[in-house]
Amino acid sequence: MKKLALIFVWIFLVISQKSVSCTTAVISGKATPDGRSMIWKLRDTDDTENSFRYFNDGKYTYIGLVNSKDTEGINVWGGSNSAGFAIMNSASYNVNVGDTTLLKDREGVFMKLALQTCASLQDLEKLLDTYPKPRGLAAHFGVIDAGGGAAFYEVNNQTWTKFDANTHANGYVIRTNYSESGTAGMGYGFIRRQTAEKIFAEAKQQNRLNYQTIVQQFTRCFYHPVFGLDYRQKYESGNFDTEFVASDDFLTRHSSASSIIVQSAKKDESPDMSTIWAQVGFPETCVAIPLWVRGGENLPLLVQYDEAIKNSPLNQYAMKWKNNAYPIGRSDGYHYLKMPELINKNQTGYVQRIEQMEKDIFSLTEEKLKMWRKETPDILAISEFYDTLNKKAENFYKE
């Protein structure tokens, strides 16, 4: 009986670990066309209802990705602060092996503290050194700062190891759900890591490792390295045998709840103008919206928590379309994605329609940033732009 109970515990842990997996990257300015560093988190979680929130409860103000049901903002799952410091994470399942510490899953609390108190990579390292042990952490923390710093920190209950993107041969560092400093052969996300390494290398070689590529080609990547197939090409050409594909090993799959990219400000720019590109819902069906810590009190209503629906409206819109893309309602239906809902020969799939609309958002945002990077905007100018984006995105989903 005791042995059976242990088996059930093991099964639960495996299932829960796979459901909170993420694909992440830290990118040095040396690898990007405009010299701006970035962090990217494609978030997988059971908490699929996400929102963005502005905080003024620390040394620095900050914007953070939160679970919509976390109305007090106890955990933050990625964000940027007024000093230009930004952080995100992915879980690691091959560290703390054999550690019997009961304190676990403190990553969201730790990132909130980092955003409250840190302005640089050095500040984060001091925080890691002084943070009480055992830390209750098993993660990779991706960080950039206003001084050009860009690094991953593999952190466990007792130690941490730094991987600097600025000194890495590729100029970027990718992590899924196992650590280089952890126990070899354990963890999750080996196939996703293989995909990410492939598409990052191609983008860098073609000098297009930018936020547009990450939003439209990385978070919406349908390549499967085991089969060597790009399902987007197959379904856009109409050359397919079945409407459904098994999506578990895509970068974005059923458990993907949101995506966040933070693009740094440069040294001569206001640090609170680092640009956050937010896909607050399922990335295949969610439009990307730009956010800034400056003027964060007036974030677009679409990404904020709405008391009436207990969620952010944009997440809600994206969720409805996601349900059409995963129409098999049985308990195991989440494995199977109905690809023509997203990509088809007629260019009417959700992904295809969203990407056309996003091009307008990218263009409008670049026009604003061209001015705002020369002269820091007042809060009213940012709020008015948010109003424009709100109307554009809301009309898109309603139409």
C-alpha positions, 0 to 999 in steps of 0.5 A: 500500500505504501509503495502504491502511494509513492507511485501515485505521488511520483505520477502527480509530480511528473504531471505537475512538472510538465504543466509548469514548463517554459521555453526561455531565452536571454539575448545580448545586444551583440546578437540583435540588429539594433543592439538592444538586449532582450529576455523572452519567456514562453510561459506554460502553466496550469494558471492559464488566466493571466494579466499584467499589473503595475506595482508601486510597492518597492524601491522601484516601480514595475510591471509584472505578469501575474495569474489573474486569480492572484489579485494581491500580486504575491507572485510575479512571473516576469516583468521590468522595473523603472531602473531598466532591470527585467527578469523572468524564469523557467522551472528546472527539474534536475536541480535539488535532486535528493534535497528533502527541503519542504520549501518549494515554488518560491520563484514568483515571490523571488522575482517580485522581490527582485523587481522591487529592489534590483537595478542591475545584474550585480544587485541580483547577485547580491540578492541571491547571496543574501537570500535565506537558504534553503531558498525554495528555488529550482529555476533559471532566472533570465535577467537584463539591465539598463547597462547592457547586462544579459545573463541566465542564473541557474539557481537551486536551494543552495547555489547559483551559476551564471551564464553570461549572454554577452560572453557566450559565443552565440550572444544568447542563452536558451533554457527549457526545463533542465539546468546545465549545472544540474543532474545530467539526463534529467529534466524536461524540454529537450525537444523544445530546446532543440527547436529553439536552438535551431530557430535562434541560430537561423534568425541570428544568421539572417540578422533578424533576431528581434522582437517581431521575429520572436512574437510571430515566428518563435511563439508561433513556431510549428516545427517538430525536430523529431520528424523534421517537419514544419507544420506551418508550411504543410498547412499553408500549402494545403498539403496535409492528411489530417486536420489534427496534429499532436502538439505536445512538443511544439514550443507553444502547446495547450499548456502555454498561457502567455508570452513576455518579451522585454527589450532593453532601453539603451544607456542614453534613454530613460530606463523606464522606457524598456519595451515589454511585448505582452501576449497575455493569453495563448500566444497562437491566438493572442495579439502582442501589445507593447507596455512600458513601466513609464505610465504603467498606472494606465496600462491598456484595459485589455491586459489588466484584471477586470473584476467583472470577468475575473480575468484580463479581457485579452486573455479571455478573447484569446482563450475563446479562439484557443478552445476552437483550436483544441476542440476535443473536449475529452480529458486527453483532448489537449494533446491534439491541435486542429491546425487549420483553425490557426493556419490554412491555405486560405490565409484565414487562420487565427495566426494568419489574421493576428499577424497581419493585424500585429504588423500595424501595431509594430509599425505604430509602435516603432513610430512612437518609439522613434520619437520617445527614444529621443525625448522621453514622453509624458504619461498622457502621450503613453495613455493616449497610445494605449487607448488607440491599441485598446480600440484596435485590438478589441475591434479586431476580436469583435469583428 
